[in-house]
Amino acid sequence: MSLPVRNRLARWTWGLAYAFLFRPSPIPCHAWRRSILRLFGARVGRGAHPYPCCRIWAPWNLTLGDHSCLGNGAECYSVAPVTLGAHATVSQGSQICTATHDYNDPAFPLVSRPVSIGPRAWVAAEAFIGPGVNVGEGAVVGARAVVVKDVPPRAVVAGNPARIVKWRRYEHQCLDPDSQRREEPAPLS
């Protein structure tokens, strides 16, 4: 897979915007960075937190759900689409990689597959998420884990290669706090 000239020009333009507008912005200026990402074709939900030191290869291949977070130092190699669900967090130094090379082909072509991080999932510090991986809703990827296969919902994985070490429990069964029923307090006696 060879990338067309248009893609290279878009990445060059994005590189300038990243260097002069995105990267130097103060940490609390998430709305500013959301606007810049949208200008370059990213689909960004309300309240998303793209931090200034995260690196995004192609913002037009990025979807950040409501209140999701792409932490400082996170690397988003978005040759193919990358999706973070609502309230998902990718912590500092983590890598989301959507492309690799076909090492069986002498031409060594680039091969890409999308990555999805489900709602309320957490990718902890310096973890690696490989091409084609889906991290399920509410799953946790431990620090420095190497994930090359799908992670089921609510699984906690760790290690290299990542393995399920336990299951995440919630006090409330509902993952979406916006859809939780509000109970009326009992009257005082």
C-alpha positions in Angstrom: 0.0 0.0 0.0 1.6 3.2 -1.2 0.2 6.5 0.2 -1.0 9.0 -2.4 0.6 12.5 -2.7 -2.7 14.0 -1.4 -2.3 12.1 1.8 1.3 13.2 2.2 0.4 16.8 1.6 -2.4 16.6 4.2 0.0 15.1 6.7 2.6 17.8 6.0 -0.1 20.5 6.6 -1.2 18.7 9.7 2.4 18.5 10.9 2.6 22.3 10.7 -0.7 22.8 12.5 0.4 20.3 15.2 3.8 22.0 15.7 2.5 25.6 15.8 -1.1 25.4 17.1 -1.8 22.0 18.8 1.4 21.0 20.6 2.2 24.4 22.2 -1.3 24.9 23.6 -1.7 24.9 27.4 -2.9 21.7 28.9 -6.4 23.0 29.9 -7.2 24.1 26.3 -8.9 20.9 25.3 -11.7 22.8 23.4 -9.0 24.5 21.2 -7.4 21.2 20.4 -10.8 19.6 19.7 -11.4 22.4 17.2 -8.1 21.9 15.4 -8.7 18.2 15.2 -12.2 18.8 13.7 -10.6 21.2 11.2 -8.5 18.3 10.0 -11.4 15.9 9.7 -11.4 14.2 13.1 -14.8 13.3 14.6 -14.6 14.6 18.2 -17.3 14.2 20.8 -18.2 16.8 23.4 -15.9 17.0 26.4 -13.1 14.9 24.7 -9.6 15.5 26.2 -6.9 15.4 23.5 -3.7 16.4 25.4 -1.1 18.6 23.8 1.7 16.1 23.7 -0.4 13.2 22.1 0.8 12.5 18.6 -1.8 11.8 15.9 -0.5 10.6 12.5 -3.7 11.4 10.5 -6.5 13.2 12.4 -9.0 12.5 9.6 -8.9 8.8 10.6 -9.6 9.6 14.3 -12.9 9.4 16.2 -12.9 10.5 19.9 -16.2 9.7 21.7 -17.8 12.0 24.3 -15.5 12.6 27.3 -12.8 10.3 25.9 -9.1 11.0 26.6 -5.9 10.7 24.5 -3.2 11.4 27.1 0.1 13.2 26.9 2.7 11.2 25.0 0.1 8.8 23.5 1.0 7.9 20.0 -1.9 7.4 17.6 -0.5 5.9 14.3 -3.8 6.3 12.5 -3.1 5.0 9.0 -6.5 3.2 9.3 -9.4 4.4 11.5 -8.9 4.7 15.3 -12.0 5.0 17.4 -12.2 5.8 21.1 -15.6 5.2 22.6 -17.3 7.5 25.1 -15.4 7.9 28.4 -12.5 5.7 27.0 -9.0 6.7 28.2 -5.6 6.1 26.4 -3.0 7.0 29.0 0.4 8.6 28.6 3.0 6.9 26.5 0.5 4.3 25.0 0.7 3.4 21.3 -2.2 2.7 19.1 -0.8 1.3 15.9 -3.1 0.6 12.9 -0.4 -0.5 10.4 2.4 -3.0 9.9 4.2 -4.5 7.0 3.7 -7.9 5.2 7.1 -9.4 5.9 6.3 -12.4 3.7 6.1 -10.2 0.6 9.5 -9.1 -0.7 8.1 -5.7 -1.5 7.3 -5.3 2.3 4.0 -3.5 1.7 2.2 -1.5 4.4 -0.9 -3.3 5.7 -3.4 -1.4 7.8 -6.4 -2.4 9.9 -8.6 -0.2 12.2 -8.4 -0.2 16.0 -11.3 0.4 18.3 -11.2 1.2 22.0 -14.6 0.6 23.5 -16.6 2.9 25.8 -15.2 3.2 29.3 -12.2 1.1 28.4 -8.8 2.2 29.8 -5.5 1.7 28.1 -2.9 2.2 30.8 0.5 3.9 30.5 2.8 2.7 27.8 0.6 -0.1 26.5 0.7 -1.1 22.8 -2.4 -1.8 20.8 -1.7 -3.5 17.5 -3.5 -3.3 14.1 -7.0 -4.7 13.9 -7.5 -4.9 17.7 -10.9 -4.2 19.4 -10.7 -3.4 23.1 -14.2 -4.2 24.5 -16.4 -1.9 26.6 -15.1 -1.4 30.1 -11.9 -3.4 29.5 -8.6 -2.5 31.1 -5.2 -2.9 29.3 -2.5 -2.9 32.0 0.6 -0.7 31.8 3.1 -1.8 29.2 0.9 -4.6 27.9 1.2 -5.7 24.3 -2.2 -6.3 22.8 -2.4 -8.1 19.5 -5.8 -9.8 19.8 -9.2 -8.5 20.7 -9.9 -7.9 24.4 -13.4 -8.9 25.6 -15.7 -6.4 27.4 -14.7 -5.8 31.1 -11.6 -8.0 30.8 -8.4 -6.8 32.5 -5.3 -7.8 30.5 -1.6 -7.5 31.2 1.7 -8.8 29.9 3.4 -9.5 26.6 1.5 -10.9 24.9 -1.5 -9.6 26.9 -3.5 -12.2 28.7 -6.7 -11.9 30.8 -5.7 -11.7 34.4 -9.1 -10.9 35.9 -12.5 -9.3 35.2 -13.6 -5.7 36.0 -16.5 -5.4 38.4 -18.7 -2.3 38.7 -20.8 -1.2 41.7 -23.5 -0.3 39.2 -24.4 -2.6 36.3 -24.8 0.2 33.8 -21.7 1.4 32.1 -23.2 4.7 30.8 -23.7 7.1 33.7 -25.9 9.3 31.6 -28.5 6.5 31.2 -28.6 5.5 34.9 -31.9 5.9 36.5 -32.0 8.5 39.2 -33.5 7.2 42.4 -35.5 9.6 44.5 -34.2 9.7 48.1 -36.3 8.0 50.7 -38.3 10.4 52.9 -36.8 11.1 56.3 -38.8 9.6 59.2 
